[in-house]
Amino acid sequence: MELLKKAGFQKSNREFEHIEIIDIICNEQLAMRWRPFTPTHHFSATSNFENSRLWNWPRRSCESLFYPMTKGIPCEAFPLNLKKANDLNELQTSIKEIAKFEDQK
């Protein structure tokens, strides 16, 4: 949290803001914890990575919000085709195959 505060996120004048939080604590606690960064209360929370925008729209999570919010056009999900990971190392290993395309120039 301190790193985000130093970056000035709580003083943003963004027109569109939406934060997705992946955490296992209850939504009420998340809302309190993230209040400085969500002054308009536009956030969603999930306790499961497989239910997140990063999972359902890998490499396109911003578009999955932008088009429905600005154009009224829903975005088709393109979920990661990965087996459910049991831990972070397993997930990182699985995602390396997709991430390598981000490094191509």
Contact map, one row per residue, 1 for C-alpha under 8 A:
111110000000000000000000000000000000000000000000000000000000000000000000000000000000000000000000000000000
111111000000000000000000000000000000000000000000000000000000000000000000000000000000000000000000000000000
111111100000000000000000000000000000000000000000000000000000000000000000000000000000000000000000000000000
111111111100000000000000000000000000000000000000000000000000000000000000000000000000000000000000000000000
111111111100000000000000000000000000000000000000000000000000000000000000000000000000000000000000000000000
011111111000000000000000000000000000000000000000000000000000000000000000000000000000000000000000000000000
001111111000000000000000000000000000000000000000000000000000000000000000000000000000000000000000000000000
000111111111000000000000000000000000000000000000000000000000000000000000000000000000000000000000000000000
000111111111000000000000000000000000100000000000000000000000000000000000000000000000000000000000000000000
000110011111000000000000000000000001111000000000000000000000000000000000000000000000000000000000000000000
000000011111100000000000000000000000000000000000000000000000000000000000000000000000000000000000000000000
000000011111110000000000000000000000000000000000000000000000000000000000000000000000000000000000000000000
000000000011111000000000000000000000000000000000000000000000000000000000000000000000000000000000000000000
000000000001111110000000000000000000000000000000000000000000000000000000000000000000000000000000000000000
000000000000111110000000000000000000000000000000000000000000000000000000000000000000000000000000000000000
000000000000011111000000000000000000000000000000000000000000000000000000000000000000000000000000000000000
000000000000011111100000000000000000010101000000000000000000000000000000000000000000000000000000000000000
000000000000000111110000000000000000010001110000000000000000000000000000000000000000000000000000000000000
000000000000000011111000000000000000010001110000000000000000000000000000000000000000000000000000000000000
000000000000000001111100000000000000000000111100000110000000000000000000000000000000000000000000000000000
000000000000000000111110000000000000000000111100000000000000000000000000000000000000000000000000000000000
000000000000000000011111000000000000000000001111100100000000000000000000000000000000000000000000000000000
000000000000000000001111100000000000000000001111000000000000000000000000000000000000000000000000000000000
000000000000000000000111110000000000000000000111000000000000000000000000000000000000000000000000000000000
000000000000000000000011111011000000000000000010000000000000000000000000000000000000000000000000000000000
000000000000000000000001111111000000000000000000000000000000000000000000000000000000000000000000000000000
000000000000000000000000111111100000000000001000000000000000000000000000000000000000000000000000000000000
000000000000000000000000011111110000000000000000000000000000000000000000000000000000000000000000000000000
000000000000000000000000111111111000000000000000000000000000000000000000000000000000000000000000000000000
000000000000000000000000111111111100000000001000000000000000000000000000000000000000000000000000000000000
000000000000000000000000001111111110000010000000000000000000000000000000000000000000000000000000000000000
000000000000000000000000000111111110000000000000000000000000000000000000000000000000000000000000000000000
000000000000000000000000000011111111000000000000000000000000000000000000000000000000000000000000000000000
000000000000000000000000000001111111110000000000000000000000000000000000000000000000000000000000000000000
000000000000000000000000000000111111111010000000000000000000000000000000000000000000000000000000000000000
000000000100000000000000000000001111111000000000000000000000000000000000000000000000000000000000000000000
000000001100000000000000000000000111111000000000000000000000000000000000000000000000000000000000000000000
000000000100000011100000000000000111111111100000000000000000000000000000000000000000000000000000000000000
000000000100000000000000000000000011111111000000000000000000000000000000000000000000000000000000000000000
000000000000000010000000000000000000011111000000000000000000000000000000000000000000000000000000000000000
000000000000000000000000000000100010011111100000000000000000000000000000000000000000000000000000000000000
000000000000000011100000000000000000011111110000000000000000000000000000000000000000000000000000000000000
000000000000000001111000000000000000010011111000000000000000000000000000000000000000000000000000000000000
000000000000000001111000000000000000000001111100000000000000000000000000000000000000000000000000000000000
000000000000000000011110001001000000000000111110000000000000000000000000000000000000000000000000000000000
000000000000000000011111000000000000000000011111101100000000000000000000000000000000000000000000000000000
000000000000000000000111100000000000000000001111101000000000000000000000000000000000000000000000000000000
000000000000000000000111000000000000000000000111111100000000000000000000000000000000000000000000000000000
000000000000000000000100000000000000000000000111111101100000000000000000000000000000000000000000000000000
000000000000000000000000000000000000000000000001111100110000000000000000000000000001000000000000000000000
000000000000000000000000000000000000000000000111111110110000000000000000000000000000000000000000000000000
000000000000000000010100000000000000000000000101111111110000000000000000000000000000000000000000000000000
000000000000000000010000000000000000000000000000001111111100100100000000000000000000000000000000000000000
000000000000000000000000000000000000000000000000100111111111100000000000000000000000000000000000000000000
000000000000000000000000000000000000000000000000111111111100000000000000000000110000000000000000000000000
000000000000000000000000000000000000000000000000011111111100100000000000000011110000000000000000000000000
000000000000000000000000000000000000000000000000000011111111100100000000000011110000000000000000000000000
000000000000000000000000000000000000000000000000000011111111100000000000000001110000000000000000000000000
000000000000000000000000000000000000000000000000000001001111100000000000000000000000000000000000000000000
000000000000000000000000000000000000000000000000000001001111111100000000000000000000000000000000000000000
000000000000000000000000000000000000000000000000000011011111111110000000000000000000000000000000000000000
000000000000000000000000000000000000000000000000000000000001111111000000000000000000000000000000000000000
000000000000000000000000000000000000000000000000000000000001111111100000001000000000000000000000000000000
000000000000000000000000000000000000000000000000000010001001111111110000011000000000000000000000000000000
000000000000000000000000000000000000000000000000000000000000111111111000000000000000000000000000000000000
000000000000000000000000000000000000000000000000000000000000011111111110000000000000000000000000000000000
000000000000000000000000000000000000000000000000000000000000001111111111111000000000000000000000000000000
000000000000000000000000000000000000000000000000000000000000000111111111111000000000000000000000000000000
000000000000000000000000000000000000000000000000000000000000000011111111100000000000000000000000000000000
000000000000000000000000000000000000000000000000000000000000000001111111000000000000000000000000000000000
000000000000000000000000000000000000000000000000000000000000000001111111100000000000000000000000000000000
000000000000000000000000000000000000000000000000000000000000000000111111110000000000000000000000000000000
000000000000000000000000000000000000000000000000000000000000000000111011111000000000000000000000000000000
000000000000000000000000000000000000000000000000000000000000000100110001111100000000000000000000000000000
000000000000000000000000000000000000000000000000000000000000001100110000111110000000000000000000000000000
000000000000000000000000000000000000000000000000000000000000000000000000011111000000000000000000000000000
000000000000000000000000000000000000000000000000000000011000000000000000001111100000000000000000000000000
000000000000000000000000000000000000000000000000000000011100000000000000000111110000000000000000000000000
000000000000000000000000000000000000000000000000000000111100000000000000000011111000000000000000000000000
000000000000000000000000000000000000000000000000000000111100000000000000000001111100000000000000000000000
000000000000000000000000000000000000000000000000000000000000000000000000000000111110000000000000000000000
000000000000000000000000000000000000000000000000000000000000000000000000000000011111000000000100000000000
000000000000000000000000000000000000000000000000000000000000000000000000000000001111100000000000000000000
000000000000000000000000000000000000000000000000010000000000000000000000000000000111110000100000000000000
000000000000000000000000000000000000000000000000000000000000000000000000000000000011111101100000000000000
000000000000000000000000000000000000000000000000000000000000000000000000000000000001111101100000000000000
000000000000000000000000000000000000000000000000000000000000000000000000000000000000111111100000000000000
000000000000000000000000000000000000000000000000000000000000000000000000000000000000111111110000000000000
000000000000000000000000000000000000000000000000000000000000000000000000000000000000001111111000000000000
000000000000000000000000000000000000000000000000000000000000000000000000000000000000111111111100000000000
000000000000000000000000000000000000000000000000000000000000000000000000000000000001111111111110000000000
000000000000000000000000000000000000000000000000000000000000000000000000000000000000000111111111000000000
000000000000000000000000000000000000000000000000000000000000000000000000000000000000000011111111100000000
000000000000000000000000000000000000000000000000000000000000000000000000000000000100000001111111100000000
000000000000000000000000000000000000000000000000000000000000000000000000000000000000000000111111111000000
000000000000000000000000000000000000000000000000000000000000000000000000000000000000000000011111111100000
000000000000000000000000000000000000000000000000000000000000000000000000000000000000000000001111111110000
000000000000000000000000000000000000000000000000000000000000000000000000000000000000000000000011111111000
000000000000000000000000000000000000000000000000000000000000000000000000000000000000000000000011111111100
000000000000000000000000000000000000000000000000000000000000000000000000000000000000000000000001111111110
000000000000000000000000000000000000000000000000000000000000000000000000000000000000000000000000111111110
000000000000000000000000000000000000000000000000000000000000000000000000000000000000000000000000011111110
000000000000000000000000000000000000000000000000000000000000000000000000000000000000000000000000001111111
000000000000000000000000000000000000000000000000000000000000000000000000000000000000000000000000000111111
000000000000000000000000000000000000000000000000000000000000000000000000000000000000000000000000000000111
